[in-house]
Amino acid sequence: MGFTKSAVLFLILIIICSVFVANVSNLINASGNVARSGPEEGYAREARQSGARIGNNTDHLMWFLQISDLHISMFRDEERIRNLGDFMHRTISAVKPTVVVVSGDLTDARSLNHLGSEQFEGEWKIYKKLLQEHNVTSKTAWLDLRGNHDNFNVAGRNSSSNFFHKYSVQGSAHSRSYMHQVEKAGDKYTFLAVDACLEPGPKRPYNFIGMLTADEVHNIERLMEEARRTGSKYTVWFGHYPTSCILTAGAGIRDVIGRHEEGLVYLCGHLHTMGGMVKRMYTLQNAGFLELELGDWKDNRLFRLAAIDHGMFSFVDVHHNEWPIVLVTNPKDATFNNPLREDIRLQVESTHIRLLAFSVAPIVECRIRVDSEPFGVCDRAGEGVFVAKWEPVRYRDGLHHVEVLVKDADGREKSVRQAFSLDGTSISFAMKARFVLMTEACNIFQAFFGTTLVLCLLPLIIFRVWHMAVVRGRAKRPRIQWSFVRCWVRRLWLLSSVNRLFYPLLVFFIYLLVGPWSVADVIDGHFGVVFMWGILVDGVLLPGSLTYLYGFFQIALCQLPLTYVYASILDRRYRHTISPPTRPKGRFRKCLQHLPFLTIITVELILMYFHWASYGFLALILGPLRTWSLILNFTLWYQAQYMPDKCLHAGSAVWSTQPKLVKDDN
């Protein structure tokens, strides 16, 4: 019996590890599998600029800005708003972008205590006032889009709390995804906004993952077909959520974007550099397009200058008030070469290096060199555009570097060094960035939740089955040599053998899979029922996503460690029966004995408080996951401490040196 179970468990472990390794391996190799061959082998489409050559002019060049996660707040960080006004006034005036992409979370929508969430009209008025004061829409096309914070506690697009419709630039004309086209020097560019906000939009935290319904996917496909009919050559997709954080009906959003060869890039925000852990969150998706997450304006004051030069996409992420801004568009950064979507042969055939340089004061000096050659002076080809003659044939093989030095009239200087490749030599994206952007967040949350649930359930079930087999004489007692392993097996065995502890735990864990976790005011005036697999509100099922992570924290921080606390209490009682203590414990030692339980219960109380602060008193009362589990855990702890000794007899007999087993009395 023991050997068979061990073999099965070992096989399951091998399968899980194999799947994990295969997925990680796929991510590691992703940057090398797609569009990473040389220009002759990898260039899979007809050049869009037939006969065009990158020279000493501004032909076929368009640039724009992106900003994300503004989080305008009525309650915190007034400097954030002043800096945003400065961006609208000075930065836009200096750069003169054709378009400014604003990829969501325009407002913060969080209450003063950081726990509650609702739409504050005052924050939207600040946003509208900034746009009007700095006359933004007369300077550029301001393409704003909703983020999850702009959708907290919004019952629908016709809701009175949908202030995006009232105060944003694009909201009055576009309730969901939309398209904006610009034409420059005969080239037509399409900017396609992907609105993946939930409808209805619950309060935080259940609004972290976005969703595209079948109707919305159809709307996006219609917009793309319309762009093709109008002769658009290049498409820039943008949205708030990374593709890893979007649930899509039917084909995934990556497949939708990948089917359209005009799409060069998908720009997004939302993840805020993950607290500084992933500052350069860029990747090349398997579908053949670049995905570039932009760090937030909220704390990091970041924005992005991007350009399309003869169909090649280049960009640089910049901190606010960091001048001058420099972006080399030819030759482009080797990390972001994409021969499936770009004619990278144009770099080999070009006559001039091209770059953009902007500052709040006039640019008075621009010098450039390739590799270790002496610096040469760049010529001005247009406003903000500088060029320098070069011979690309000298750099056809391998990686090389272009270095630019720029100085403005006020003495500010900027040095930029960039790797380039004309033969397809690649530079890999960071593993952390690929993992975040190329996996599916919902699948990760499910894996976390499922793993902790299995860690709670599987040992108890295995030892329960084994215990019953031993009691009935169908299996041998466990014989384990390693004392540490034997100790923990004994503890879990004892727990699984006590009915008044085993069955409540079993029922609770099974309940988490099928029963409601909470009944709450998930939107003001709209009750919702929260399950593991989704949220029912107003007759709409919002698929489960962050619910899995919500449950994971409950199990990992509370239920899993408490299970082992109960097991330890039973084991201590068992050891006292076979070797009674010579003298009673003092009060201090008794307090230390209960410290693990009290610590974990304190964590559970904090989680319960957060749930109450977010969703109100009803959620506190009708909250099996947070409130009822607290009552259950106090009951189980009391039972483990004070139930009659006879309840332990069956489990104790298995580990006793006495050959006879006693009847199960619990």
N, C-alpha and C positions, 0 to 999 in steps of 0.2 A: 504493500500500500504506500509506504513512505517513498520507495524508489519511484513508483509510477507517478505520484504527484510531483516529485522533484523533477522528473523528466519532462512532464507537461509544462511545469512552470518555466523550466529552462528553455524549452522550445518557444514558448510565448515571448520570453525575454529576447531570444535571438531574432524572432520575427519583428518585434517592435524596434530593436536596434537597427535591423536591416533597413526597415522603412525610413527611419530617421536619417541614417547615413546616406541613403539614396537621395532623399530630398535635399539634404545639405550639399551633397556632391553636385546635384543639379544646379543649385544656387551658385556654388563656387565656379562652375564652368559656364554659367549663363553668359557672362560678359565675353566669353570667347566663342560662343556658338552662333551668335547672331551678328551679322554685318561686321565681322572683324577680319575679313580677308582683304587682299590687296585690291586696288581700284580696278584692275582688269578682270579679276575673278568675282569680286563682290558687288560691282556696280550692276544692279539688276533692272534698271529702268532707263528709259530714254531721257537724255539730258533735256531739262526744261528750257534752258537758255541756249538754244541752238545758235552756234556761231558767236556766242558771247565770250568775252575774255575779261578777266579781272585786271583792270588797268588803273590809270591815274585819274579816275573820275568817280562820280558818286552813283553811277548807273547800278540798277538792280540792288540797291541797298536801302533797307528800312530798319529802324530801331525803335524800341519801346521799353517801358518800365513795368515791373511787377512789384506789388507790395501785398502783404498778407498778414492776417491776424492782428488787426489794429487794436481791438479790445478797448474801444473808447469807454471809459468808466466814469460814473458820477461820484464814486467813493474813493478812488485811489489813483495815485500817480498822475497828477496834473501835468507834469513835464511831458508825459506821453502825448497829450493833446497839443501842447505848444510845439513840440518837435514835428508833429504831423502837419500842423499849419506851416511850419518852416519848409517841410518837404513840398507841400502844395505850392508854396510861393517861390522859393529859391531853386529847389532841385528841378522842378518841372520847367521853370523859366530857363535854367542853364542848359538842360539836356534837350529840351524841345522834342519830347517823344511823340511819335505818331499816335500811340495808344498808351494808356496806363491800365494794366490788368490788376484788379483788386480782388484777390481770391478768398474772400470770406472772413467771417468773424469781425465784422465792422464794429460791433459793440460787444461789451463784456457780458451784460445781462446777468450778473451775479450780485446778490445782495451784499450788504455791508459785512455780514459774518462769513462770507465766502461759501456758505452752504446752500442757501436758497437760490433759486434761479427764476427769473421772469424778465419780460421785456420792459425796460424803463424808457419811457418816451423822451425823457430828458437827454439820454445818451444819443438817441437818434437826432434830436434837435441840434446837439453839438456837432454831430457829423454833417448835417445839412448846412449849418452855419459856416463851418470851415470851408465847405465847397463854394458857398456863395461869396464869402469874404475874399477868397483868393481867386475867384473867377475861373475856376479850374476848367469848366466845360467849354470855355472859349479858347483855352490854350491847347486842349488835347481831347481825345475821346476817352472818357472815364468809364471803364467797363467794370462795374461792381457786381458782386455775386454774394449770395447768402452763405454763411457758414453755420455750423451747428449751434453756436452761441446766438446767432441771429434768429434761430428757430426754437430756442427754449420756450416751452409753455405757450406754443402757438397752435391753436386748434386746426388751422387750415389757412389756405391762401386768402379766403374771404373773412378771416377772423379780424376783429377790431385790434388785436394785438400784433397783427402782421405789419409792423412799422416799416419793413423793407419796402413794401409797396408804396408807402406814403412819402418816405424821406430819402430813399436812394435815387441814384441817377437812372438806373435801368429798371427798377422795380415796377414803375407805373406802366411800362411798355411790355415787360416780360415777367410773367409770374413764375416761370421755371427756366429751363435751359433755353439759350438763345444764341443767335449768330450775329456778328458784326463784321462788316467788310470794309476795307480801306484799299484805295488804289494809289500807287505811287510810281511815277515814271513808267507807266504802262503795265506794271505788275499788280495783280489783285491778290490781297492777303485776306484770309478769313480767320477770325478769332471766334472759337466755338466754346461757349460757357456750358459746363456740365453741372446742373443743380441736382445734387443727390440727397438733399435734406429730406428727412422723414416727414410724412404728412399723414396724420397730425404729428406735431413735434412735442414729445414729452419733455418734462423737466430733466435736469441733469441727475444722475449720470447716464441715463438710458438713451442719450442722444449722441453718443460718441461715434457710432458707425452709421454711414450713410446707406441709402438704398435707391436703386433705379427700378421702377416698375416697368412692366412690359410696354405700357403706353408711353412712358418717358423715353425708353430706348427707341421706340418707333419715332417719337418726335425728334430725337437726335439724329437718327438715320435720315429723316426727311430734310432736316437742316443741312446735312452733309450733301445730299443729292442736289439740293437747291444751290449750294456753293459750287458744285461741279458745273451745273447748268450755266451759271453766271461767269464761268471762265476763271475761277480762282485757281492759282497755281500752288499756293502754300497755305496750310492750316496750322494754327496754333491752338491746341486744346488747352483748356484750363478749368479747374474746379477747386473746391475747397479741400475735399478729402483725397488723400492718395488712393490709388487704385486698390491697394491692399485693404482699405477701409471702406470699400463700397460693395454692398450686396447687389447683385444684378439678376433680374429675371431673364431666364434663357442664357444666351451667350454672355460671358463676363465682359465688363467694360473694356478690358485689355483687348479682347477679340474685336469689339466694336471699333475701337480706335485703330487697331492694326489692319482692319480690312480696307481702310482708306489710305492709299499711298501718299496722298497730299499732306497727311499729318506728320509734322516733323517732331513734335514734342508735346508732352502733357505736363502742364505746370500746376502746382498745388501748394498747399500749406498744411495747416492743421496740427502737425506733430511738434512744432516749436523746437526743432533740433533735439527733441527728446531730452530736455533738461541739460543740453550741452554734450550728451553722449554721442550724438551723430550730427556733427556740424555740417558735413557735406553729404547730404542725403540725395545722391544721384545714382541712376542706373540706366541701363539699356534693356528694355523689356524684351522678352522672347518674341513678342509680336512685331518687333522691329522699330519701336519708337523710343525716344528718350523720355524718362520720367524724372522730373527735377522738383524736389520739395524745397520750398524757400523758408528759411528761418523767420521767426516772427518779428513784427514791429514792436509788439507789446513790451518785451524785455530787452531784446537784442538790437532793436532799431535797424533792422536789415531791409534792404530793397534790392531789386535785381535790374541790371541793365542788360537787355538782350537785343540781338540783331540777326537779321537774315540777309546774308550777302551772297547773291547769285544762288540762292536756294540752300546755303549752308548756315546752320543755326549756331550762334555763339552767344555766350553770356558771361557775366561776372556778378557775383553777389557782393554788395557794398554796405558798409555801415554808414549811417546818417552822418553828414558833415565830414565825410572822409573825401577830401579833394586833393588833387584832381581824380577823376574817374577815367580809367583807361580800359579799352576792350579791343583786342586784336581780332579782326574778323577774317583775315587771310595772311598767313595760313592759320587755320583754326586749331584749337587745343586738341591734341591727339586723343585725349581721353574720350572725347565726344564725337569722334568721327563715326559716321553712319552711312556707309556706301549704299545700303538698300534704299535710303530715302534722299541721299544727297549725291550730286555729281562731284565727288572729291577729285576727279581728274582736273577739274578747273584750277585747283591749287598748283598742280604740276605745270599747267599751261599758262599760268598767270604771269604778268610782267611786273607787278608791283605788290609789295606788302601793303595791307590796308588796316587802319585802326581808327577807333573813335576815341576822342579825348575831350573831356568837358570839365569846366571848373566855374566857380562863381566869379572869377576874374579871368581876363583873356589869357589864352595859352600863348606863351612867348617862346617856348623852346620845346622841341620834340626830337629826340635822337633815338636811333635804333641800331641794333646789330644782331647778327645771326652767329650762334656759337661763340667763338672767342675772337671774332673779327673786330676791327676798330669800329667805334660808333660812327654812324653817318647821320646827316640831318634829314629829317622828313619834310616833305613839301605839303602845303595845305591844299587839299583838293576841294574843300567846301567847308561849310560851317560845322565844326566838330570832326571833320574827316581829314586824316593825314595819310600820305602814301610815301613809299620809298621804293625805288627800283631795285630789283633783285634778279638772280639767275637761279630759279628753282631746280634746274637740272643738277646743280652741284650738291643738292641735298636729298636726292631721290631715295637713298637707302637709309633705313634705320631711323632712330629718334634724333632730333636736333632741337635747339632751343633758340627762341627769339626773345630778345630783351629790349624793353622800351623805357626811356627816361623822359618824363614830362614835367615841365615847370610852368607855373602861371605867373601873372604880373605881380601878385602879392607875395611871391617867394615860396609858395607851396610846391612840393615836389612829390612825385610818385614814380616808383620803379616797379615794373612788371616783367616777370620772366615766365615764359610759357613753352611747354614742349609741343612739337608738331611732328607729323609723320606724313610723308608723301607716298609711301609704299604700303600703307595699311598696318604698319607696326602699331600694336595696341598697348594701352595702359589700362590695367584692371581697375574697376571700381572697388571701393572699400567693401569688405565682406559684410560689415554691420549694415551699411546702406542697402546692399542687395537683399539682405535678409528682411529688413523692415519693409521695403517697397515691393518685393517679388513674392513674398508669402501672402497668405490670406489671414488677416487679423482675427477674423471670426474662428477660423480653424485652430489658431493658436490658443485662443481663449477656451475653446471646447477641449483642447488637449490638456490644458492646465486643470480645468474643472474635472475632466474624466480621470486624470491621473490621481488627483487627490481623493476622489471618490473611491477609486479602486484601492488605493492605499488604506482607506478606512474599512472597506467592505471585504475585500478578498482574503486578508489574513483571518478575519473572524469566521468567514464561511468555511475556509479550508480547515481551520482548527476545529470548528464545530463538527464538520463531517468526519474528520479524523477521530475526534473524541467519541462520537457516537459509535464509530466502528470499533474502537478499543473497548468501550463499555460492553458491546455485544459480542466481543471475542473474535471479531473479524479482522483485526489488525493488531500489530504489536505496539507496545508503548514506545514513545520516541526515545532514541538513544543518541544524544548529541554530545560530542567530545568538548567542543569549544564552550567555555563557561559563559562568555558574554552572549553568544547566540542562544545557548540553553536557557539563560535567564530571561531573555525577551520572548522566546517561544513559550516558556512556562507562563509568563504574565498574560500573553494574549490567549493562551489556551484556557487559563482560568476564567478570563473574561468571557470567552465564547461558551464556556460550560455553564454559566449562570444565566438562567432564563430571564430573570427580572432585569438584567442589564443587556443581554444579547438581543432579545426581541425588540425592545424599544429602540435600540440603535439601528437594527435592521430595518424596522418600519420607517424610522426617520430618514435614513439614506434613500430608501426606495421612494418615499414620499417626495423627496427633492427632485426625482426624475419625472414625476407625473402630476403632482399637486401644485396648487398656486402658492407662490412664495409671499405674495403680498396683495392686498386690495387697497388701492391708494388713489388719491387725487393726482394722477400722473400729469394731468393738465388741469388748471383751475376750472372747476365746474364740470369736469369730465372724469368720472371714475374709470379706473383701469385695473385689470387683473394681470399680475405679473407671474409668468411661468418661466421655467428654465428655457423653454423653446420659443418664447415670444411674449408679447404684451397685447392683450385684447383691450381696445379702447374705442368707443363709439362705433362698434361693429367692424373695426379694422384690426387686422392682425399685423403687428410690427414684428418681424422675425427676430428671434433671439440672437444677440450678439454680445453686448456688454453684460447681459444677464449672466453669461457663463463666467465672466471674470468676477462679477459680483458674488456669485456663489463660490467661486474658487477662494476668495479671500475669507469668506465665512468658514469654509472647511479647513483651509490651510492654517489660519490663525487661531481658530477656536476648536472645531469639532475633531480634527485629527489629533492635535496634542492632548485634548481632553480624553480621547479614547485611550491613549497610552497612560494618562494620569489614572483613570479608573483601573486599568490593568495593573499599574504599580501598587495602588491601594490594596487590591485583592492579593497581590503577591506578598505584600508586607504582612497582611493578616495570615496568609498561609505559612509564612516563615515563623510567625509568632506562635502558631499552633504546634509546630514541630520543635521549636526552640524558644520557649517563653522568655521574655526579658527578665533579668535579675532584679531590676529596680525600675520604677515608673519614670517616664520621661518628664522633664521639666517643661514649664510653659513655653519657654523660648524655643525649645526643640519641637514642641507641638506646632508652634506658629510656623517654623521653617518647613515643617512637614506639609502644611497646607498652602505654602507660598505659591507653588506652581499653579494650583487650581485658582487661587485668588487673582494671580496675575493674568491668567487667560480669561477669567470671567470679567476682569476690568477691561480687557480689550474688547470683549463681546459687548459690554455696556457702552463703550465708546462707539462701536459700529451701530448699535441700536440708537444711540443719540443722533448720529449723523443721518440715519434713516428717518427719524422723527423730524429733524430740522429740515430735511429736504421735502418730505411728503405729508407731514402733519400728523395729528393725533390718531386719525383713523388708521393710518398705515402702521402706527405703533400697536394698536389693538389687534388689527387683522394682519399680523405679520409673522407667519410661521417661521420664515427663515431667520429673522432677527430676534423677535420677542419670544415666540413660543419655544425656540431652541434654548433660550436662556432659562426658561422654566424647566424644560426637560433636563438640562445639564445640572441644575441644582438638585433635581429629584434623583438623577443617576448618581451624583456624588454622595448624596445622603444614603442611598441604598448601598453603595460600595463601602461606605464607612460603617454603617450600623445594622445592616441586615443580619439575620441569624447565622451563626457559624455553619449550621447544617446545609445552607445553600452552597457552601464551598466544598462539601464532602466529595461530590462526584469528581470534580476537577482535581482536588487534592489527592484523591486516591490514585490517580494515574501517575502522579509524580512521587507518591510515597514509596518507601522501600518495602511496605507490606504487600504481599502478593494478591490479597483479596481486594476486589473492587466493591465499593458500596453503591447502593441504589441512589439514583439521582433524586434528591429531595427538594430541589429548588423550583 
